[in-house]
């Protein structure tokens, strides 16, 4: 049951990040893009976790830690093709940084 709650929390986190991204960047996304982007992010995380279990190498835990920022950076650069690159990088990192800040605020206080 606890693992199911963690999976639901990860899906909620991904959806919240993509909704925040679309509101900040002004990119119009329909529900299909939200679902595909969320599934893509979770698939990459699961794939890296399986690789870490199979190889028993600690380097993949660091890569898994950077999965969300790298994914949002690439996603932002692909979605915002016609905006300046600096602005697309900002759009990619801002939701992740804001979500991390709010997570730390609520978990520590």
C-alpha positions as CSV (number, residue, x, y, z in Angstrom):
1,X,0.0,0.0,0.0
2,X,2.8,2.4,0.8
3,X,4.5,1.8,-2.6
4,X,1.1,2.6,-4.3
5,X,1.0,5.9,-2.4
6,X,4.5,6.7,-3.5
7,X,3.6,6.1,-7.1
8,X,0.5,8.3,-6.8
9,X,2.6,11.0,-5.2
10,X,5.2,10.8,-8.0
11,X,2.5,11.0,-10.7
12,X,1.0,14.0,-8.9
13,X,4.4,15.7,-8.6
14,X,5.0,15.2,-12.4
15,X,1.6,16.5,-13.3
16,X,2.0,19.5,-11.0
17,X,5.4,20.3,-12.5
18,X,4.0,20.1,-16.1
19,X,1.0,22.3,-15.2
20,X,3.4,24.8,-13.6
21,X,5.6,24.6,-16.7
22,X,2.7,25.3,-19.1
23,X,1.5,28.2,-17.0
24,X,4.9,29.8,-16.8
25,X,6.0,29.3,-20.4
26,X,2.6,29.9,-21.9
27,X,2.9,26.7,-23.9
28,X,-0.6,25.3,-24.5
29,X,-0.7,21.6,-23.7
30,X,-3.7,19.4,-23.9
31,X,-4.3,16.5,-21.6
32,X,-2.6,14.0,-24.0
33,X,0.6,15.9,-23.8
34,X,0.4,16.1,-20.0
35,X,-0.1,12.3,-19.8
36,X,2.6,11.5,-22.3
37,X,5.1,13.8,-20.6
38,X,4.3,12.4,-17.2
39,X,4.6,8.8,-18.4
40,X,7.9,9.6,-20.2
41,X,9.4,11.1,-17.0
42,X,8.3,8.2,-14.9
43,X,9.5,5.7,-17.5
44,X,13.0,7.2,-17.4
45,X,13.0,7.1,-13.6
46,X,11.9,3.5,-13.5
47,X,14.5,2.6,-16.2
48,X,17.3,4.2,-14.3
49,X,16.2,2.5,-11.1
50,X,16.2,-0.9,-12.8
51,X,19.7,-0.2,-14.3
52,X,20.9,0.7,-10.8
53,X,19.6,-2.5,-9.3
54,X,21.0,-4.7,-12.1
55,X,24.5,-3.1,-12.2
56,X,24.8,-2.3,-8.4
57,X,26.6,0.8,-9.3
58,X,26.1,4.0,-7.2
59,X,26.7,6.4,-10.1
60,X,23.1,5.8,-11.3
61,X,21.7,7.2,-8.0
62,X,23.3,10.5,-8.9
63,X,22.0,10.4,-12.4
64,X,18.5,9.6,-11.1
65,X,18.7,12.6,-8.9
66,X,19.3,14.8,-12.0
67,X,16.6,13.1,-14.0
68,X,13.9,15.7,-13.4
69,X,16.0,18.9,-14.2
70,X,17.5,17.3,-17.3
71,X,14.2,16.1,-18.5
72,X,12.5,19.5,-18.0
73,X,15.5,21.2,-19.7
74,X,15.2,19.0,-22.8
75,X,11.4,19.2,-22.7
76,X,11.5,23.0,-22.6
77,X,14.0,23.2,-25.4
78,X,11.8,21.0,-27.6
79,X,8.5,22.6,-26.8
80,X,9.7,26.2,-26.9
81,X,11.5,26.0,-30.3
82,X,10.9,29.6,-31.3
83,X,11.7,31.3,-28.0
84,X,15.2,32.4,-27.1
85,X,17.3,29.6,-25.7
86,X,18.0,31.4,-22.4
87,X,14.3,31.9,-21.8
88,X,13.6,28.2,-22.7
89,X,16.3,27.1,-20.2
90,X,14.6,29.4,-17.6
91,X,11.3,27.8,-18.4
92,X,12.8,24.4,-17.9
93,X,14.5,25.0,-14.6
94,X,12.0,27.3,-12.9
95,X,9.2,24.8,-12.1
96,X,11.8,22.3,-10.8
97,X,13.4,24.8,-8.5
98,X,10.1,26.2,-7.3
99,X,8.8,22.7,-6.6
100,X,12.0,21.8,-4.7
101,X,11.8,25.0,-2.7
102,X,8.2,24.4,-1.7
103,X,8.9,20.8,-0.9
104,X,11.8,21.8,1.4
105,X,9.6,24.5,3.0
106,X,6.8,22.2,3.9
107,X,9.1,19.3,4.9
108,X,11.4,21.3,7.2
109,X,8.8,23.6,8.8
